[in-house]
Amino acid sequence: MKNFSLYTEELNFNNQEGKNITVGKYETEYFTLCPSAVDAFNMLMKEQGVDMAKVEEAAKHVDQALAVEGKAIERGHSTQKDLEDYDEHATLAEEILDELGDLENHEYYLRDVHEPKLVDMLDENEMDDEELEDDEEEDEDYSNLDEDLEVEPFWDETENFDNLFDKE
């Protein structure tokens, strides 16, 4: 299995530690993993006339995406489900941030920093239980294929094809 200790060492991002913040009424839990998210949301909350309900909802999705990464780091690897969960929350956050006109301040850390870390941490040797069950079901479906399949050759087995490509 790969060693992922380098990911925990990278978390200080050049000695700039992230911190949890309050966005609207929501207290983040995983913004400690991303100083860029802290900065971007602090700037967004200072904007005049911003829809704080949408900002809060976007922060929740970013926090949930970062939670996926945090749990993968604790586990020492990520799974395909982690990637799917991360993408789901990042996409929902991006849609809201795009509506707010602030997506460009968030895309970098969501898609260029944290998502690739999850991909790099993917342990391809370890499959989720659900994937294993799907594979077993597929194996069961095809286990008796040879018994059920009666294929007749489309040529006469007595024919000699040795001279098939010889010119006349």
ABEGO torsion letter per residue (X at the ends): XBBAAAAAAAAAGGGBBBBBBBBEABBBAAAAABAAAAAAAAAAAABBGBBAAAAAAAAAAAAAAAAAAAAAAAAGBBBAAAAAAAAAAAAAAAAAAAAAGAAAAAAAAAAAAAAAAAAAABBAABBBAAAAAAAAAAAAAAAAAAAABBBBBABBAABBAAAAABBX
